[in-house]
Amino acid sequence: MFEGLFQPLHLLIIMGIVLIICGPGKLPELGGSLGRGIRDFKKAMSEHDEKPVEASEVKKLES
């Protein structure tokens, strides 16, 4: 269904549309925001993989 979606010509057309909509001045800001979002997502996923804190340990920390 999506086998031809990521062909080079299609990607160039998508990038052209993004350039027209955002403008060349906003592209670095857009890329930086995307990078920060991906970095935060990876950080949250790695924190989620850590051992969860038990309820009794939370009560000890709150006291």
C-alpha positions as CSV (number, residue, x, y, z in Angstrom):
1,M,0.0,0.0,0.0
2,F,2.8,2.5,1.0
3,E,5.6,0.8,-1.1
4,G,6.1,3.9,-3.3
5,L,5.7,6.5,-0.6
6,F,9.4,7.0,0.2
7,Q,10.8,7.1,-3.3
8,P,13.3,10.0,-3.8
9,L,11.1,12.0,-6.1
10,H,8.2,11.9,-3.6
11,L,10.5,13.0,-0.7
12,L,11.8,15.9,-2.8
13,I,8.2,17.0,-3.5
14,I,7.3,16.8,0.2
15,M,10.4,18.8,1.1
16,G,9.5,21.4,-1.5
17,I,6.0,21.7,0.0
18,V,7.5,22.1,3.5
19,L,9.9,24.7,2.3
20,I,7.1,26.7,0.7
21,I,4.9,26.5,3.8
22,C,7.5,27.2,6.4
23,G,10.0,29.3,4.5
24,P,13.7,28.9,4.5
25,G,14.2,30.9,7.7
26,K,12.0,28.6,9.8
27,L,13.6,25.3,8.7
28,P,16.5,25.3,11.2
29,E,14.1,26.1,14.0
30,L,11.8,23.3,12.8
31,G,14.7,20.8,12.6
32,G,15.9,21.8,16.1
33,S,12.4,21.3,17.5
34,L,12.1,17.9,15.9
35,G,15.5,16.9,17.2
36,R,14.6,18.0,20.8
37,G,11.3,16.1,20.6
38,I,13.0,12.9,19.5
39,R,15.7,13.3,22.2
40,D,13.0,13.9,24.9
41,F,11.1,10.9,23.7
42,K,14.1,8.6,23.8
43,K,14.9,9.9,27.3
44,A,11.4,9.2,28.5
45,M,11.5,5.7,27.1
46,S,14.8,4.9,28.8
47,E,13.5,6.3,32.1
48,H,10.4,4.1,31.6
49,D,12.6,1.0,31.3
50,E,14.1,1.5,34.7
51,K,12.8,-0.4,37.7
52,P,9.6,1.1,39.0
53,V,9.5,2.5,42.5
54,E,7.3,0.5,44.9
55,A,4.5,2.3,46.8
56,S,6.2,1.6,50.2
57,E,9.4,3.3,49.0
58,V,7.5,6.3,47.9
59,K,5.9,6.7,51.3
60,K,9.4,6.5,52.9
61,L,10.6,9.2,50.6
62,E,7.6,11.5,51.3
63,S,8.1,11.2,55.2
